[in-house]
Structure formats: C-alpha cells, structure tokens
Amino acid sequence: MKTVIRRWGSAVLLGLWGLVVCADLRAETLAEGLAQETQAWTQGSYALPEPEREAYFARLQNQAHDLSRHYPNQADPLVWEGIITATHAKYQNIFSALGTVRKARDILLQAVAIDPAAMDGSGLITLGALYFRVPKFGSFGDDDKARDYFQRALKVDPDNIDANFFYGKFLLAQGDKAHALICLKKVIDALPRPQSVEADRARQAEAQELLSQNF
C-alpha cells in the first residue's frame, strides 16, 4: 500500500469484510465456511494495517472455533482454527501469546490425529512452524520436532508452497543452505493454488527475498 488511495481502498475493503467476520462465519456448508475463513485470514494477514490485526484475529479465532464446533471430528475446520489461533498469537504481547500458541498446538494435534493429510498437510506444516519459530520455552523451540513435522508434510505434498517455504527457512537457520535452496526454488517455481493465489504469491515473494539475502 504505497499510496493514500490504496490505503483507503484496503481500509474500506477490510472494514466491509470485518462486518462479515463479526456477524458470523457459519455458512450453509463446511466448504463455504472454510472458503470464508481462507479469505478472512488472507485479508487480515496481507491487507489489514498491523496495529489492527490482534483484535481482528481474536474475532476470527472465535468464529473459527464456532465452525469447528459446528462440524465436530472433522480435520479441516480444526486445521484452520489452529492456523488462525497461531496467527492471533503472532500479534499478541509475549505474556498472552504463549497461552494462545499452546491452544493452537493442541487444536492442530487434534486435527492431525484425525487426518494428517487434511488441507494438504497444513496442520503438520503449522506445527512445524510453531516448534521452529516459538522461543525455546514452554515446550516449544524444538528443532527435532520441527524437522519431523516439516518432513511429514512434504511426504503428504512434496510440492506444497508453504511446506517448502517453512522447511527452507528452517534449513537456512540450521546452516543447510544447499537443501534450503532446493526448497525455496520449489516455492518460487510453483503455480499459486486457485484457492489461495494472494497468499501464495506473498509466500513466493518472501522466498525470493530469502534467496536474495542468502545466496
């Protein structure tokens, strides 16, 4: 958002979408509910001004929980609830974030216990990202668990943009630049998925930046 007009346009878009989020994410079908969560997460992550994201994702987390309760024992809504909960933690203060991250982990563990391949392995990817990125306290910060979850996700979908991005970033932190390069190139060369074009393009831009900084 480089211009006043673009900032204004994004604000209007998010303001309108916020009304939808606050009203109810429950849809006629599970597929519609998941599509709404996908759109809401993408808008909040990439268009909403950062100072507004904590409150936004707090509301969205509650809506995602309602969808999971409405469709019990199904992995897909639990995966999205876990992702949204983890995203909410990202914008909280450190004292609140750890509890929220633990909640996200527990939700994701429920999801992968039902179906580890749900949402193309997104539950496994997010668990790997949590063990990689959360500081080493409160049972997180476990590189062995992070590696295991990323590798399991890549067995589900070897070309997955998110799995390759986070595993590539993890490998860079481990000093394994050769294998990180392979993963990050896969991210850049992949076709964005129809249901998440904006998010995939943003991830590809992040991968390109990592390549520029490290190779």
TAFEN-V259001 format. One line per field, one symbol per residue. phi: phi as a letter, one per 40 degrees, with the letter a starting at -180 (. if undefined). burial: I if it has 9 or more other C-alpha atoms within 8 Angstrom, else O. A space follows every 50 residues. Layout:
phi: ???
burial: ???
This chain:
phi: .cbcccccccccdccccdccccciccbcbcdccccccdcccccccbbcdd ccccccccccccccccccccbcgbcdccdccccccccdddbccccccccc ccccdcccccccccaccdffgccccccdccccccdcaggbgbcccddccc ccccccacbdccccccccccccccgccccccccccccccccdcdcacccc cccccccccccccbb
burial: OOOOOIIOOIIOOIOOIIOIIIOOIOOOOIOIIIIIIIOIIIIIOOIIOO OOIIOIIIIIIOIIIIIIOOIOOIIIIIIIIIIIIIIIIOIIOOOIIIOI IOIIIOIIIIIIOIOIIIOIIIIIIIIIIIIIOOOOOOOIIIOOIIIIII IIIIOIIOIIIIIIIIIIIIIIOOOIOOIIIIIIIIIIOOOOOOOIIOII IOIIIOIIOIIOOOO
